[in-house]
Amino acid sequence: MSTDSNTVVLIIGGGLGGLALAQLISQSSSSVKVLIFERDENEYVRDQGYCIGIDRTGLEVLTKIRVLDHLLSDESGSCSILSSFQILNQYLQKLLALKADDIKLIYREHLRRALLTNLDVQWNKRFVSYKMLDNGVEATFHDGTSVHGTILIGCDGARSLVRAQLIPGFERTDLRIINCAGTVEQSDDMKKIRQLVHDSLVRILGRQGHSMLILPFRQLWIWSLSWPEKEDHEERNTSPTQLVEKVRRHFDNEELVRFIERSTPSSHLAPFRMHSALCLKQNPFPNNPRVTLLGDAAHPMTTQAGKGANTAFADAFDLANLLINPSSSSLSEYEQKMFKRGFAAVKMSLSNTKMIHLTGWSALLRNSILSIIGYTMALISIITTPFRWYRKKHD
Ligand SMILES: Cc1cc2nc3c(=O)[nH]c(=O)nc-3n(C[C@H](O)[C@H](O)[C@H](O)COP(=O)(O)OP(=O)(O)OC[C@H]3O[C@@H](n4cnc5c(N)ncnc54)[C@H](O)[C@@H]3O)c2cc1C
């Protein structure tokens, strides 16, 4: 692949990955032209959700995007730091606690808005299909218009139409797990939750595969509740009252019940079904010279490892480098690297999802194993404390 002053990159999808790619190309090359097409009518039409956890991989990329300098600074007020993950049982007893390696929580809407800075997104452009041409590629939109470019990047998310055309056999599995989320104003009368959550992400493992996550963000606690589906399409019929009932039945703690009761339905993210790509061992990307994918379009995964956006940012970084400097690597090298990273994240996310929704004996066994790991880690920490203290003193 070669690029010159006539190179036009067509980016389909103005989500987190597509915008990061556009920023990285635009800030480093004035010769490569970037055109972004987004199906939403405008920037404000869709609620972007509350916050997103950015790990080291994602942060390494975001800190390279100049328009994000202010957002990522301590003064912006858009970010906070998570210091640990805790896994609890249904009685809110700690099974395991791990350091979170300083995951940054960023206000999603602020991140998207900052990523839009100086970019001229073409809104209300729903991609329909592409056509390969001798000298490029042509994208067609639902309004009947089409555009010509040198290369087309599908950044159109988990249900990507670009992927559907590029890899017709690609499967996304319905995991038959329902997930919903919401927020609660932080308050001092929720003593147990305040004490546990403080600056931690807390995962509570309830009965019959019900699992709840709570994390602090600004003045809010963000929660999500997920469970294995019992009846077909439960996501369509779960009311706020039923959510409260679920928490009462599957978690043995009255404060948790009051917590969910206090969550206003207007803050709820409607229940949705979880899907994932299969854990592929072989690279499915056909190495088309003019069409490739990035982020959820390439490797849709569950949310339960917090890897989706972080992986999309890493893809954007590698792909931008290739488009700006084509002699550095090839499209097939990008796809191989993106495949390895993306499907490792798919696998990790899927194992987390399966692990937290176990039922019956497997769930009891899981809790015992987590507890043993927790005690062993605490013991190792106690035993090694004098050595760590000695090393610190002499460093
Ligand atoms: C509740 C929840 C919590 C999450 N938490 C985290 C987290 O903490 N950390 C993390 O790393 N990830 C998290 N994720 C995952 C993360 O949001 C996604 O992995 C990430 O947004 C993927 O970026 P993307 O650009 O590939 O796709 P998206 O952000 O989904 O963007 C795709 C864009 O393409 C547009 N589009 C779709 N079809 C078309 C079309 N035909 N034509 C034109 N435009 C189109 C869409 O409107 C959208 O704007 C979470 C996801 C959810 C649902």
The ligand as a Tripos MOL2 file, in Angstrom:
@<TRIPOS>MOLECULE
LIG
   53    58     1     0     0
SMALL
NO_CHARGES

@<TRIPOS>ATOM
      1 C1        -22.0130   -0.3440   29.0800 C.3       1 LIG1
      2 C2        -20.6730   -0.3970   28.3940 C.ar      1 LIG1
      3 C3        -19.5200   -0.1530   29.1400 C.ar      1 LIG1
      4 C4        -18.2620   -0.2140   28.5250 C.ar      1 LIG1
      5 N1        -17.1400    0.0500   29.2670 N.ar      1 LIG1
      6 C5        -15.9180   -0.0070   28.6780 C.ar      1 LIG1
      7 C6        -14.7330    0.2910   29.4360 C.ar      1 LIG1
      8 O1        -14.8010    0.6250   30.6170 O.2       1 LIG1
      9 N2        -13.5300    0.2100   28.8010 N.ar      1 LIG1
     10 C7        -13.4240   -0.1440   27.4810 C.ar      1 LIG1
     11 O2        -12.2980   -0.2080   26.9530 O.2       1 LIG1
     12 N3        -14.5410   -0.4100   26.7370 N.ar      1 LIG1
     13 C8        -15.7630   -0.3520   27.2990 C.ar      1 LIG1
     14 N4        -16.8870   -0.6050   26.5540 N.ar      1 LIG1
     15 C9        -16.7440   -0.9660   25.1320 C.3       1 LIG1
     16 C10       -16.5380    0.2660   24.2670 C.3       1 LIG1
     17 O3        -17.5830    1.1990   24.4380 O.3       1 LIG1
     18 C11       -16.4590   -0.1440   22.8080 C.3       1 LIG1
     19 O4        -15.5910   -1.2400   22.6680 O.3       1 LIG1
     20 C12       -15.9290    1.0110   21.9610 C.3       1 LIG1
     21 O5        -16.8660    2.0690   21.9660 O.3       1 LIG1
     22 C13       -15.6550    0.5330   20.5370 C.3       1 LIG1
     23 O6        -15.3210    1.6410   19.7190 O.3       1 LIG1
     24 P1        -15.6340    1.5820   18.1720 P.3       1 LIG1
     25 O7        -15.2230    2.8970   17.6220 O.co2     1 LIG1
     26 O8        -15.0600    0.3450   17.5940 O.co2     1 LIG1
     27 O9        -17.2090    1.4100   18.0820 O.3       1 LIG1
     28 P2        -18.3380    2.4140   18.5740 P.3       1 LIG1
     29 O10       -17.8290    3.2910   19.6580 O.co2     1 LIG1
     30 O11       -19.5290    1.5590   18.8230 O.co2     1 LIG1
     31 O12       -18.5970    3.3460   17.3150 O.3       1 LIG1
     32 C14       -19.2080    2.8870   16.1540 C.3       1 LIG1
     33 C15       -19.8060    4.0900   15.4400 C.3       1 LIG1
     34 O13       -20.2080    3.7020   14.1410 O.3       1 LIG1
     35 C16       -21.4770    4.2490   13.8700 C.3       1 LIG1
     36 N5        -22.1080    3.4000   12.8620 N.ar      1 LIG1
     37 C17       -22.6320    2.1680   13.0230 C.ar      1 LIG1
     38 N6        -23.1210    1.7010   11.8620 N.ar      1 LIG1
     39 C18       -22.8920    2.6630   10.9360 C.ar      1 LIG1
     40 C19       -23.1830    2.7710    9.5400 C.ar      1 LIG1
     41 N7        -23.7940    1.7840    8.8690 N.pl3     1 LIG1
     42 N8        -22.8150    3.9160    8.8900 N.ar      1 LIG1
     43 C20       -22.1900    4.9410    9.5540 C.ar      1 LIG1
     44 N9        -21.9170    4.8890   10.8800 N.ar      1 LIG1
     45 C21       -22.2540    3.7550   11.5590 C.ar      1 LIG1
     46 C22       -22.1790    4.2510   15.2260 C.3       1 LIG1
     47 O14       -23.2650    5.1680   15.2430 O.3       1 LIG1
     48 C23       -21.0350    4.6400   16.1510 C.3       1 LIG1
     49 O15       -20.9250    6.0280   16.3070 O.3       1 LIG1
     50 C24       -18.1540   -0.5470   27.1370 C.ar      1 LIG1
     51 C25       -19.3190   -0.7770   26.3990 C.ar      1 LIG1
     52 C26       -20.5660   -0.7070   27.0140 C.ar      1 LIG1
     53 C27       -21.8000   -0.9770   26.1980 C.3       1 LIG1
@<TRIPOS>BOND
     1     1     2 1
     2     2     3 ar
     3     2    52 ar
     4     3     4 ar
     5     4     5 ar
     6     4    50 ar
     7     5     6 ar
     8     6     7 ar
     9     6    13 1
    10     7     8 2
    11     7     9 ar
    12     9    10 ar
    13    10    11 2
    14    10    12 ar
    15    12    13 ar
    16    13    14 ar
    17    14    15 1
    18    14    50 ar
    19    15    16 1
    20    16    17 1
    21    16    18 1
    22    18    19 1
    23    18    20 1
    24    20    21 1
    25    20    22 1
    26    22    23 1
    27    23    24 1
    28    24    25 2
    29    24    26 1
    30    24    27 1
    31    27    28 1
    32    28    29 2
    33    28    30 1
    34    28    31 1
    35    31    32 1
    36    32    33 1
    37    33    34 1
    38    33    48 1
    39    34    35 1
    40    35    36 1
    41    35    46 1
    42    36    37 ar
    43    36    45 ar
    44    37    38 ar
    45    38    39 ar
    46    39    40 ar
    47    39    45 ar
    48    40    41 1
    49    40    42 ar
    50    42    43 ar
    51    43    44 ar
    52    44    45 ar
    53    46    47 1
    54    46    48 1
    55    48    49 1
    56    50    51 ar
    57    51    52 ar
    58    52    53 1
@<TRIPOS>SUBSTRUCTURE
     1 LIG1         1 GROUP 0 **** ****
